[in-house]
Amino acid sequence: MEDCVDAQLRDQHTGFRKDPLCTDQIPTPRIIVEQSIEWNSSLYINFIDYEKSFDSVDRTTLWKPLRYYGVPQNIVNIIQNSYDGLNCEVVHGGQVTDSFEVKTGVRQGLNIHKGKSKIFRYNTACTNPITIDGEDLEDVKIFAYLGRIIDEHGGSDADVKGRVGNA
């Protein structure tokens, strides 16, 4: 199945494949910050964290794209059977409950985790808060992602100092 999926994903989808890693994308915003400094231009970066994105997948529609992208039917069946019609019983205090169907998350869409989403601004005149559902997103000068640091100076100096300090 991995070969079928990898053939369809763009290089930017690092979190969904074995290589490259999510942290391999860190140089991109660093370069953008460096160029913004060099060109003396304003910069806004919004780091968005989506909460529970795995559980938000509508699994009733998941099987069709798997087939479309060439995942063999027997593999699709195995995955589908692990979700559809799954029944369980609970043993508590020596007593067994009646069987019940397990229904995993089928919420639609992705919810933004407002507590983890951040706003990074450089050389901007506008300092108005950015608000989602009445909650202001935090403005930051330093952003850490998977242990890597992006700051208002660009480059990797802050990241290297941070990792050396943690060693």
C-alpha positions as CSV (number, residue, x, y, z in Angstrom):
1,M,0.0,0.0,0.0
2,E,2.9,2.4,0.8
3,D,4.1,2.3,-2.9
4,C,0.6,3.2,-4.1
5,V,0.2,6.1,-1.7
6,D,3.8,7.4,-2.3
7,A,3.2,7.5,-6.0
8,Q,0.3,9.9,-5.5
9,L,1.6,12.3,-2.8
10,R,3.5,15.4,-3.7
11,D,6.9,16.0,-2.2
12,Q,5.4,18.5,0.2
13,H,3.4,15.8,2.0
14,T,6.2,14.9,4.3
15,G,4.1,13.9,7.3
16,F,2.4,11.1,5.4
17,R,5.4,9.2,4.2
18,K,8.5,7.5,5.6
19,D,11.0,10.0,4.1
20,P,11.5,12.9,4.1
21,L,10.6,14.0,7.7
22,C,8.3,16.8,8.7
23,T,11.3,18.7,10.1
24,D,12.9,18.7,6.6
25,Q,10.4,21.5,5.8
26,I,11.9,23.9,8.4
27,P,14.5,25.5,6.1
28,T,11.7,26.9,3.9
29,P,10.2,29.4,6.4
30,R,13.7,30.2,7.6
31,I,14.7,31.2,4.0
32,I,11.5,33.2,3.7
33,V,12.3,35.1,6.9
34,E,15.9,35.8,5.7
35,Q,14.7,37.1,2.3
36,S,12.1,39.3,4.1
37,I,15.0,40.8,6.2
38,E,17.2,41.2,3.1
39,W,14.4,42.9,1.1
40,N,13.1,44.9,4.1
41,S,9.6,43.6,3.4
42,S,6.7,42.8,5.7
43,L,6.1,39.2,6.6
44,Y,3.2,37.3,8.2
45,I,3.4,33.6,8.8
46,N,0.5,31.7,10.3
47,F,1.5,28.4,12.0
48,I,-1.8,26.5,12.1
49,D,-2.2,23.3,14.2
50,Y,-5.2,21.1,13.3
51,E,-6.5,19.1,16.2
52,K,-7.5,15.5,15.9
53,S,-7.2,15.5,12.1
54,F,-7.0,11.7,12.0
55,D,-10.4,11.3,13.7
56,S,-12.0,14.0,11.4
57,V,-11.7,11.8,8.3
58,D,-15.1,10.6,7.1
59,R,-14.3,6.9,6.8
60,T,-17.4,6.1,4.9
61,T,-15.8,7.9,1.9
62,L,-12.2,6.8,2.5
63,W,-12.4,3.5,0.5
64,K,-13.2,5.1,-2.9
65,P,-10.0,7.2,-3.1
66,L,-7.9,4.3,-1.9
67,R,-9.2,2.2,-4.8
68,Y,-8.8,5.2,-7.2
69,Y,-5.1,5.6,-6.2
70,G,-4.4,2.0,-6.9
71,V,-4.4,0.4,-3.5
72,P,-5.2,-3.3,-4.1
73,Q,-8.8,-4.3,-3.3
74,N,-7.7,-6.9,-0.8
75,I,-5.8,-4.3,1.2
76,V,-8.8,-1.9,1.0
77,N,-11.0,-4.7,2.3
78,I,-8.7,-5.3,5.3
79,I,-8.6,-1.7,6.2
80,Q,-12.4,-1.2,5.7
81,N,-13.2,-4.3,7.8
82,S,-11.1,-2.9,10.7
83,Y,-13.6,0.0,10.8
84,D,-16.9,-1.1,9.5
85,G,-19.2,-3.3,11.6
86,L,-16.7,-3.7,14.4
87,N,-18.5,-5.0,17.5
88,C,-17.2,-5.3,21.0
89,E,-18.2,-6.5,24.5
90,V,-16.9,-5.1,27.7
91,V,-16.0,-7.2,30.7
92,H,-16.4,-5.4,34.0
93,G,-16.5,-7.0,37.4
94,G,-16.8,-10.4,35.8
95,Q,-19.9,-9.4,33.9
96,V,-20.0,-9.2,30.1
97,T,-22.0,-6.4,28.5
98,D,-24.2,-6.8,25.4
99,S,-22.3,-6.5,22.1
100,F,-22.2,-3.0,20.7
101,E,-21.0,-1.5,17.4
102,V,-17.9,0.7,17.6
103,K,-18.1,3.8,15.5
104,T,-14.9,5.7,15.1
105,G,-14.7,9.5,14.5
106,V,-16.5,10.6,11.4
107,R,-16.6,14.3,12.1
108,Q,-16.4,16.4,9.0
109,G,-13.6,18.9,8.4
110,L,-10.6,20.0,10.5
111,N,-10.8,22.1,13.6
112,I,-8.0,24.6,14.2
113,H,-6.3,24.1,17.6
114,K,-6.4,27.7,18.6
115,G,-4.1,27.2,21.6
116,K,-1.3,25.8,19.4
117,S,-1.7,28.0,16.4
118,K,0.6,31.1,16.3
119,I,1.2,34.3,14.3
120,F,4.7,35.3,13.3
121,R,5.1,38.9,12.1
122,Y,8.2,40.7,10.8
123,N,8.4,44.4,9.9
124,T,4.7,44.8,9.9
125,A,2.7,48.0,10.5
126,C,-0.5,46.1,11.3
127,T,-0.5,44.7,14.8
128,N,-4.2,43.9,15.0
129,P,-4.9,40.6,16.6
130,I,-5.9,37.7,14.4
131,T,-9.0,36.1,15.9
132,I,-10.7,32.7,15.4
133,D,-14.1,32.1,17.0
134,G,-13.5,35.1,19.3
135,E,-10.1,33.9,20.5
136,D,-6.9,35.8,19.6
137,L,-4.1,33.8,18.2
138,E,-0.8,34.3,20.0
139,D,1.8,36.6,18.3
140,V,5.3,35.1,18.6
141,K,8.9,36.2,17.7
142,I,10.2,32.6,18.0
143,F,8.4,29.5,16.9
144,A,9.4,26.0,17.8
145,Y,8.2,23.0,15.7
146,L,9.2,19.4,16.5
147,G,12.2,20.8,18.5
148,R,13.3,23.1,15.6
149,I,13.3,26.9,16.1
150,I,12.3,29.6,13.6
151,D,13.0,33.2,14.8
152,E,12.8,36.7,13.4
153,H,16.5,36.6,12.3
154,G,16.0,33.6,9.9
155,G,18.8,31.2,9.5
156,S,19.6,28.4,11.9
157,D,21.6,30.1,14.6
158,A,18.8,30.1,17.2
159,D,18.0,26.5,16.4
160,V,21.6,25.3,16.8
161,K,22.0,27.2,20.1
162,G,18.8,25.7,21.3
163,R,19.8,22.2,20.5
164,V,23.3,22.7,22.0
165,G,21.7,24.1,25.1
166,N,19.4,21.0,25.4
167,A,22.3,18.5,24.9
